[in-house]
């Protein structure tokens, strides 16, 4: 991971309080210097968004992706599944009927 660059005055920065709130919501602990750097960087991003807002998009269809995307459907057929004994054969832990996995949700 690269170190953040020093903040500059080349673009409007967001208020540090906004950046601090965003960092808190993202559970990030930032120093005052990092807050200033990220405020400047986010300001540059927002400045670019104002440039994009001025682009003439008349006659251009809205899209969700630049790459054509098409769903591929198949018939929902009932087929024989893998036998339970074979499915559990390489599992580290089972109770004979199910996989046993560590509790991760607390």
C-alpha positions in Angstrom: 0.0 0.0 0.0 1.4 3.4 -0.9 1.7 6.3 1.5 -0.7 9.2 0.9 0.7 12.2 -0.7 0.9 15.6 1.0 -2.2 17.7 0.7 -2.0 20.6 -1.8 -4.2 23.6 -2.4 -4.8 22.8 -6.1 -8.4 21.6 -5.7 -11.1 22.5 -3.2 -11.0 20.2 -0.2 -13.9 18.8 1.7 -14.4 20.1 5.2 -12.3 17.9 7.6 -15.3 17.2 9.6 -17.0 15.5 6.6 -13.8 13.4 6.0 -13.5 12.5 9.6 -17.2 11.4 9.6 -16.6 9.2 6.5 -13.5 7.7 8.1 -15.4 7.0 11.3 -18.2 5.3 9.3 -15.6 3.2 7.5 -13.9 2.4 10.8 -10.7 4.1 9.8 -8.4 5.8 12.3 -6.8 8.8 10.5 -4.3 11.3 11.7 -5.0 15.0 11.1 -2.5 15.0 8.3 -4.2 12.0 6.6 -7.6 13.8 7.0 -6.2 16.8 5.2 -4.7 14.6 2.4 -7.9 12.7 1.9 -10.1 15.8 2.1 -8.0 17.2 -0.8 -8.2 13.9 -2.8 -11.9 13.6 -2.3 -12.3 17.3 -3.3 -10.5 16.5 -6.6 -12.8 13.6 -7.2 -15.9 15.8 -6.6 -14.4 18.5 -8.8 -14.1 15.9 -11.6 -17.7 14.9 -11.1 -18.8 18.5 -11.8 -16.8 18.3 -15.1 -18.7 15.0 -15.9 -22.0 16.7 -15.1 -21.4 19.2 -18.0 -20.9 16.4 -20.7 -23.7 16.5 -23.3 -25.4 13.0 -23.1 -28.3 13.9 -25.3 -29.4 10.8 -27.3 -27.2 8.4 -25.3 -29.1 5.6 -23.7 -28.5 5.0 -19.9 -26.6 1.9 -19.2 -25.3 0.0 -16.2 -22.1 -1.4 -17.9 -19.9 -0.5 -20.8 -19.8 -4.2 -21.6 -22.9 -5.9 -23.0 -24.3 -8.3 -20.5 -26.9 -10.9 -21.1 -28.4 -13.4 -18.6 -28.1 -17.0 -19.7 -30.9 -19.1 -18.4 -31.3 -22.9 -18.3 -34.2 -25.2 -17.5 -34.6 -25.9 -13.8 -34.5 -29.6 -14.0 -34.4 -32.0 -11.0 -31.3 -34.2 -11.3 -29.7 -36.7 -9.0 -27.3 -35.1 -6.6 -23.9 -36.2 -5.2 -24.5 -38.9 -2.5 -24.1 -37.5 1.0 -21.3 -40.0 1.9 -19.3 -38.9 -1.1 -19.9 -35.2 -0.5 -18.7 -35.5 3.1 -15.8 -37.9 2.4 -13.0 -35.2 2.3 -14.5 -32.8 4.9 -12.2 -32.1 7.9 -15.2 -32.4 10.3 -18.7 -33.9 9.9 -21.4 -35.3 12.1 -22.2 -38.0 9.5 -25.0 -35.9 8.0 -23.5 -32.4 7.7 -20.3 -30.4 7.5 -19.1 -29.1 10.8 -17.6 -25.6 10.5 -16.3 -23.1 13.1 -18.7 -20.5 14.4 -17.7 -17.2 12.9 -20.7 -15.0 13.8 -20.2 -15.0 17.6 
